[in-house]
Amino acid sequence: MIVKKMEKRPEETQEGELGLSEILLGRTGFLLKKAAHRIQEAYEGRLAPLGLAGKHYGVLSVLEERGSITQHEIGKCVYVDRTTMVGIIDDLEKKGLVERKEHPTDRRSHAVYLTSKGKEAVGKAHHLALTVDRQFLECLSAKEQKELRQILRKLVVAHYSSTKAVERGEG
């Protein structure tokens, strides 16, 4: 009689080989943090040749989508406090990717504009980010990828609503 050796599914083999704790693998916070850490490392690695970090890419993306807006408005879009946002805009301005100009309707504030160099950089960064996404999610089916994005979007919207942000001192 021939006994066929039962093969483990890839995820079982990886989990066992990594020695991951079953308790932690059952904790949403642990799973989200570890997944976020890995994809952030991948983004940072891919964006580095452009002289960008993930925080820069987020700001450039908002400016591309929304047009010129104030630093405060950008900070609200990417959930970054005012002090940190000033530093990010300073970095991008030194790189020639954005510039601050007088706000067209509010003399007390400045609007941030993408420069032509910034538009070019964000286009390249989008391509790199899509590559990172594809590689990171390739262990999931197309349906699972779509469901994951929907679930994560729902969580982010629910937990970063303006009411909750104000309660945490972010808004």
Steps between C-alpha positions, in 0.01 A plus 500: 500500500633846404438780746506843347662760720254778578631836385454805713344810357758779442367718780520211750858427404601865527329556833659189648843580363486854632407380847219753525286501810147371448378747761651794313381366164152532648544867592385757249736769627804275466402390150428852376820639651722228353339524156524881509864484605591268212323700232642825638851355471426402141365849415797671662742278307332565167458875554856559626656531151260790439617665823155446651363336810146374548403821679614703198307276262182545704524879487583506129205270430262727691625805310462320169145399587379819670707767331660775701378506860636618834743303714227462760262349244770260378566396861132420548504283186803295610435517878821682583529774763593857405859488625580180311329636188722810502807273495364287217415805289845646576659174374293502183569868439878444534473223242318738265184286497262751658488870564309718742314799361253746642159345539263648240219570749661496846786746555585333835605171343704361215394249238731217402542431129657210315783612273555339161780298662253396772243390241763288330616349830149411617431328167810284541413437866148382405652241268738379772221489759282288270790259455544473877126440544496226235802323647381528858152370421597230250436230764129595486252436221359801313176460695686490833699810405180690422337384823807593703501853359127536569537379859805718571329801344196442720721479810694815414186700424331377820799571724621822343169681472519865597321432831747231604796707381384794713466270802865400453613861453572456126240733361 
